[in-house]
Amino acid sequence: MLPLYGFLFVFAIVILSSAIRILNEYERGVIFRLGRFVGVKGPGLILLIPIVDRMTKVSLRTLVLDVPPQDIITRDNVSMQVNAVVYFRVLYPDKAIIEVENYLFATSQLSQTTLRSILGQVELDELLSKRDKINAELQTIIDQHTEPWGIKVAMVEIKQVDLPLEMKRAMAKQAEAERERRAKVISAEGERQAASVLAEAAAVMEQHPASIQLRYLQTLIEIASENNSTTIFPVPLDFLSIFNKKS
């Protein structure tokens, strides 16, 4: 009799262990009874009918999906590799289990095909300068397709763009040429402003000839203060004529 009681005790423990489930706050259990969907339960203690009920756990936390690098050919025929990251969460656990076989794999495949499709319609400059716009477009399209599965795509971010080595060299040369062009434009603008100021100064000196002599004296003072050696300067006759008039 003892072996029979022991067997019944072990059998009861196995039945109870299969009938009791504990779900965390971020988990939900999709319950099937004899193959038919009966509801979503959780969190906390869940009681199942042994052998009859089957439960599939679904996490409601935000999941991070790393999209592997995809070979992309842009609209201007530039070949590159681009990878992205997708943030999504399950809103309706029953749809995520019933409507699609494996929602993680399905979302991953959908993200890869959408990434190749969208980036194939843009040019390289647009991809590099308008990444926020492209991310928003990717998020909208993927979210529309995953909505029947009870999945909400919160954000899509293009993580890395790998360009061919030849394209990187061409872009570096283009950037260098652009910097040289800006430097020349700034230098020419400075010369234009300086010429304008000198023209205004010349007009003032033409109206007041004595200012030329004052400027000449100021230049002599500056040179004398910088050099200790004796310096001989030619004195204009106009400068001496001022003193003759005074005398």
C-alpha positions, 0 to 999 in steps of 0.5 A: 500500500505504501508504494501506491500512496507514494505514487498517488502523492507524486501524481497529485504534486505533478497535477497541482504544479501543472495547474498553478501558474504565477505571472509577473506584473508585466506578463499575461497568459493566453489561455486555450481550453481544448484548443479554443481561446478562452481569455487572457489572464494575469498577473498573479496566481493563475489556476488551470485545469490540468491536461485541458488548459494550455497557457502561453505567456506573453511579455508586455514590456518594450522589446528591442529588435536589432535589424541586421545590416541590409544591402541597400541600393539608393535611388541614385545608385549608391550601394551600402549596408544599413542596419536599424533598431526597432522598439515595440511592445505587445498591446493585445496578447491574444492577437499576438498569439492567435493572428501570427505564428511567431510575432517576434520573427514576423516583426523582424522580417517585416522590419528588414523588408520595409527598411530595404523598400524605403531606403531604396526610394531615397537618395544618399544625401537625403538619407544622411541629412533627413534621417529623422524623417526617414525614421518616422516613415519607417515607424509608421509603415511597420506599425500599420502592418503590425497593428493586426497582430496587436503590436505597437511600434514605438520607434525605429532608428537607423543605427549605422550606414556603411558606405563603400570606401570609394564613396567615403573618399569622394565625400571627403574630397567634396567636404574639403572643396566646400571648406575651401570655397567657404574660406575663399568667399570669407576672404573675398568678403573681408577684402571687399569690406576693407576696400569699402572702408579705405575708399571712405577714408580716402574720401574723408582725407580728400576733403581734409588734406591736413588729416594726411599729414596727421596720419603720416606723423602717427605712422612715424611715431609707431615706427620709432617706438618699434625700432631702436635704430635710426630711420630716415624718412622723406618729408613731403613738401606739402608738409613743410608748406604748412609750417611756412604758411604758419610762419 
